[in-house]
Amino acid sequence: MAQQQGRVVRWEAERGFGFILSASTQEKVFFHIRDFRGAPEPLLRMQVAYEEIHVGGKGRRAVAVRPVGSHAAVPNASANSQSTERKERSERKRSRSYAP
């Protein structure tokens, strides 16, 4: 597997997956949180390095995803606040659905 680079263009924190825009092909590559090695979670616009595999009919998938450069050390505050907002909304929905 060859090392690739790109940036996170979509991150669904509540579902644990996202997409990386490949720097070399300009195509989106799927990745799952279990394949992320780094900060607590991926951030939008984070520069990453990854290895790419192909999964049957599902297409391209990134594994061993890790932050690189300045993104390895400095989190994006706006992406964090968006992620936190989504988590809070999700928790509120869950708590309403379990209320007697």
PABARO-760978 format. One record per residue (C-alpha): x, y, z. Coordinates in steps of 0.02 Angstrom, whole numbers, padded with zeros to 5 digits, always signed. Each point is the difference from the previous one (the first is absolute). Layout:
XYZ;...
//
This chain:
+00000+00000+00000;+00066+00170-00048;-00008+00148+00119;-00124+00134-00058;-00038+00175+00062;-00157+00105+00003;-00115+00098+00114;-00158-00041+00095;-00148+00076-00094;-00142-00083+00097;-00009-00068+00175;-00156-00077+00079;+00052-00012+00183;-00162-00078+00059;+00015-00138-00131;+00189-00021+00009;+00047+00021-00182;+00054+00130-00126;+00083+00034-00166;+00173+00057-00052;+00030+00096-00161;+00153-00081-00078;+00136+00126-00045;+00057-00105-00148;-00165-00051-00081;-00125+00128+00069;-00118-00144+00041;-00085-00029+00167;+00058-00149+00102;-00105-00073+00142;+00075-00027+00174;-00065-00062+00167;+00048+00062+00173;+00078-00169+00043;+00129+00033-00138;+00048+00172+00068;+00163+00017+00098;+00022+00167+00084;-00097+00136+00090;-00161-00046+00088;-00092+00008-00167;+00025+00064-00177;-00035+00182-00037;-00065+00084-00157;+00140+00061-00115;+00128-00104+00098;+00146-00053-00109;+00025-00188+00013;+00108-00141-00065;-00079-00170-00031;+00013-00165-00089;-00133-00044-00125;-00088-00166-00027;-00144-00052-00112;-00146-00088+00082;-00098-00107-00122;-00141+00098-00080;+00010+00138+00130;+00151+00086-00077;+00147+00092+00075;+00033-00001+00187;+00135+00085+00104;+00085-00095+00142;+00138+00050+00121;-00059+00181-00012;+00106+00124+00098;+00015+00188+00010;+00153+00082-00079;+00083+00171+00008;-00078+00136+00106;-00162-00100+00011;+00089-00131+00103;+00019+00125+00143;-00127+00141-00022;-00186-00042+00000;-00125+00101-00102;-00112+00085+00128;-00149+00025-00117;+00000-00183-00051;+00006-00051+00183;-00147+00113+00043;-00102-00071-00145;+00038-00177+00057;-00044+00043+00181;-00162+00080-00058;-00049-00157-00096;+00039-00111+00149;-00106+00109+00115;-00147-00004-00122;+00015-00187-00013;+00001-00019+00190;-00155+00111+00016;-00092-00104-00129;+00048-00161+00090;-00054+00065+00170;-00170+00055-00069;-00031-00170-00079;+00035-00091+00164;-00108+00112+00110;-00149-00093+00078;
//
